[in-house]
Amino acid sequence: MKTARRRNRYRSHLQRRRPGRCRYDRSLKGGITMRNDTVMVIGTGQMGSGIAQVCAQAGYNVYMHDVSAEQIQKGMKRVSDQLVKQAEKGKMPHQDVKQIYQRLSPSASLEDAGEAFLIIEAAVEQMDIKKEIFKRLDDITGHSAILASNTSSLSITELASVTNKPQNVIGMHFMNPVPVMELVEVIRGLETSDQTYETVVAAAEKLNKVPIEVHDFPGFISNRILMPMINEAVFALYEGIAEKESIDGIMKLGMNHPMGPLALADLIGLDTCLYIMETLHKGFGDDKYRPCPLLKQYVSAGRLGKKTGKGFYTYEAT
Ligand SMILES: NC(=O)c1ccc[n+]([C@@H]2O[C@H](COP(=O)([O-])OP(=O)(O)OC[C@H]3O[C@@H](n4cnc5c(N)ncnc54)[C@H](O)[C@@H]3O)[C@@H](O)[C@H]2O)c1
């Protein structure tokens, strides 16, 4: 109910039409047919596995693709662990777990993207890697497939420029942890079509998320505001102004944040935080976005946060 109310509020702000029907039945090279019930997620790390989970929960068949079978298996295990946890907490019937999990298929080949009407890329936050993926997707997919990126900060317009269908390229920025967070920031590149936008809004709503539209600028809205705060917290630690627990405690108790900025950085991944700060710094050419040297040092040391077991805090390895 709460989600539906918020969704309506943002939709009326944006004064958008209801999504139109889309063409999904086009036959591709090699006899592959695009299906309107099939999604591919590329990159099965913490975000990709969460995105795959919510897509499968919404009834989509989901291909999960990554650089290796091992990475894909890790991602699939993360989804199954999450589903079991939700069932144990009584948030879904136990019999649904198997049904949802069966909608996931490991994909060793990017060619499987030809079957998907929506491809959501959630690989590492590096422009050259994402561009390479988008170039290949452009060749594999038909003229109406939507190529979405879960990038936290990179230009959708630049990503679209390596394809022959920039009108189909869009940012679909989920929040972490994906199954819990309601927002999807929807970023239109310079040439993103209304049809692509409407299809993505409809898909986000089907996932029970609230899509909010922003323009294509470094860090969009979420990370333009969040990441400088995190970076400032790292500077405060670096300068010895307070202990990490004190910095986080002040922001939690004083500002009512559900978690402190350093713990949040660990959850996001310090590598991702650094890439985002570098994008903001380069994109705006303003030194106020200079990444803190301590953040750089931790990333060089492989202290990436929760996903490697150590960041500002220490965790059980996942
Ligand atoms: N971590 C967050 O809180 C958060 C939130 C929103 C958006 N994002 C964005 O989501 C994306 C993924 O972030 P993450 O936190 O899941 O990172 P992660 O490190 O957990 O996972 C990244 C995955 O991408 C895979 N990968 C790398 N190169 C690839 C390629 N060429 N093809 C296919 N897969 C490839 C890696 O093997 C890995 O499994 C990034 O763009 C990030 O900015 C992250």
Ligand as a Chemical Component Dictionary entry (heavy atoms), coordinates in Angstrom:
data_LIG
# 
_chem_comp.id                   LIG 
_chem_comp.type                 NON-POLYMER 
_chem_comp.pdbx_formal_charge   0 
_chem_comp.three_letter_code    LIG 
# 
loop_
_chem_comp_atom.comp_id 
_chem_comp_atom.atom_id 
_chem_comp_atom.alt_atom_id 
_chem_comp_atom.type_symbol 
_chem_comp_atom.charge 
_chem_comp_atom.model_Cartn_x 
_chem_comp_atom.model_Cartn_y 
_chem_comp_atom.model_Cartn_z 
_chem_comp_atom.pdbx_ordinal 
LIG N1  N1  N 0  27.236 -1.874  -4.195  1  
LIG C1  C1  C 0  26.219 -1.041  -4.177  2  
LIG O1  O1  O 0  25.730 -0.643  -3.125  3  
LIG C2  C2  C 0  25.640 -0.573  -5.488  4  
LIG C3  C3  C 0  24.401 0.088   -5.472  5  
LIG C4  C4  C 0  23.843 0.472   -6.692  6  
LIG C5  C5  C 0  24.521 0.227   -7.870  7  
LIG N2  N2  N 1  25.728 -0.421  -7.844  8  
LIG C6  C6  C 0  26.400 -0.678  -9.115  9  
LIG O2  O2  O 0  26.155 -2.031  -9.477  10 
LIG C7  C7  C 0  27.264 -2.538  -10.228 11 
LIG C8  C8  C 0  27.780 -3.797  -9.549  12 
LIG O3  O3  O 0  28.139 -3.501  -8.226  13 
LIG P1  P1  P 0  28.253 -4.650  -7.116  14 
LIG O4  O4  O 0  28.266 -3.955  -5.802  15 
LIG O5  O5  O -1 27.279 -5.730  -7.378  16 
LIG O6  O6  O 0  29.724 -5.200  -7.432  17 
LIG P2  P2  P 0  30.335 -6.665  -7.153  18 
LIG O7  O7  O 0  31.804 -6.462  -7.108  19 
LIG O8  O8  O 0  29.648 -7.304  -6.000  20 
LIG O9  O9  O 0  29.927 -7.490  -8.474  21 
LIG C9  C9  C 0  30.382 -7.163  -9.751  22 
LIG C10 C10 C 0  30.260 -8.416  -10.613 23 
LIG O10 O10 O 0  30.541 -8.051  -11.984 24 
LIG C11 C11 C 0  31.229 -9.140  -12.551 25 
LIG N3  N3  N 0  31.890 -8.729  -13.795 26 
LIG C12 C12 C 0  33.032 -8.022  -13.955 27 
LIG N4  N4  N 0  33.301 -7.874  -15.270 28 
LIG C13 C13 C 0  32.289 -8.482  -15.942 29 
LIG C14 C14 C 0  32.019 -8.708  -17.325 30 
LIG N5  N5  N 0  32.817 -8.241  -18.278 31 
LIG N6  N6  N 0  30.908 -9.393  -17.667 32 
LIG C15 C15 C 0  30.071 -9.885  -16.706 33 
LIG N7  N7  N 0  30.293 -9.715  -15.381 34 
LIG C16 C16 C 0  31.388 -9.033  -15.007 35 
LIG C17 C17 C 0  32.181 -9.588  -11.451 36 
LIG O11 O11 O 0  32.682 -10.889 -11.708 37 
LIG C18 C18 C 0  31.267 -9.516  -10.239 38 
LIG O12 O12 O 0  30.574 -10.736 -10.021 39 
LIG C19 C19 C 0  28.275 -1.398  -10.311 40 
LIG O13 O13 O 0  28.075 -0.681  -11.505 41 
LIG C20 C20 C 0  27.905 -0.542  -9.105  42 
LIG O14 O14 O 0  28.292 0.792   -9.233  43 
LIG C21 C21 C 0  26.292 -0.825  -6.681  44 
# 
loop_
_chem_comp_bond.comp_id 
_chem_comp_bond.atom_id_1 
_chem_comp_bond.atom_id_2 
_chem_comp_bond.value_order 
_chem_comp_bond.pdbx_ordinal 
LIG N1  C1  SING 1  
LIG C1  O1  DOUB 2  
LIG C1  C2  SING 3  
LIG C2  C3  SING 4  
LIG C2  C21 DOUB 5  
LIG C3  C4  DOUB 6  
LIG C4  C5  SING 7  
LIG C5  N2  DOUB 8  
LIG N2  C6  SING 9  
LIG N2  C21 SING 10 
LIG C6  O2  SING 11 
LIG C6  C20 SING 12 
LIG O2  C7  SING 13 
LIG C7  C8  SING 14 
LIG C7  C19 SING 15 
LIG C8  O3  SING 16 
LIG O3  P1  SING 17 
LIG P1  O4  DOUB 18 
LIG P1  O5  SING 19 
LIG P1  O6  SING 20 
LIG O6  P2  SING 21 
LIG P2  O7  DOUB 22 
LIG P2  O8  SING 23 
LIG P2  O9  SING 24 
LIG O9  C9  SING 25 
LIG C9  C10 SING 26 
LIG C10 O10 SING 27 
LIG C10 C18 SING 28 
LIG O10 C11 SING 29 
LIG C11 N3  SING 30 
LIG C11 C17 SING 31 
LIG N3  C12 SING 32 
LIG N3  C16 SING 33 
LIG C12 N4  DOUB 34 
LIG N4  C13 SING 35 
LIG C13 C14 SING 36 
LIG C13 C16 DOUB 37 
LIG C14 N5  SING 38 
LIG C14 N6  DOUB 39 
LIG N6  C15 SING 40 
LIG C15 N7  DOUB 41 
LIG N7  C16 SING 42 
LIG C17 O11 SING 43 
LIG C17 C18 SING 44 
LIG C18 O12 SING 45 
LIG C19 O13 SING 46 
LIG C19 C20 SING 47 
LIG C20 O14 SING 48 
# 
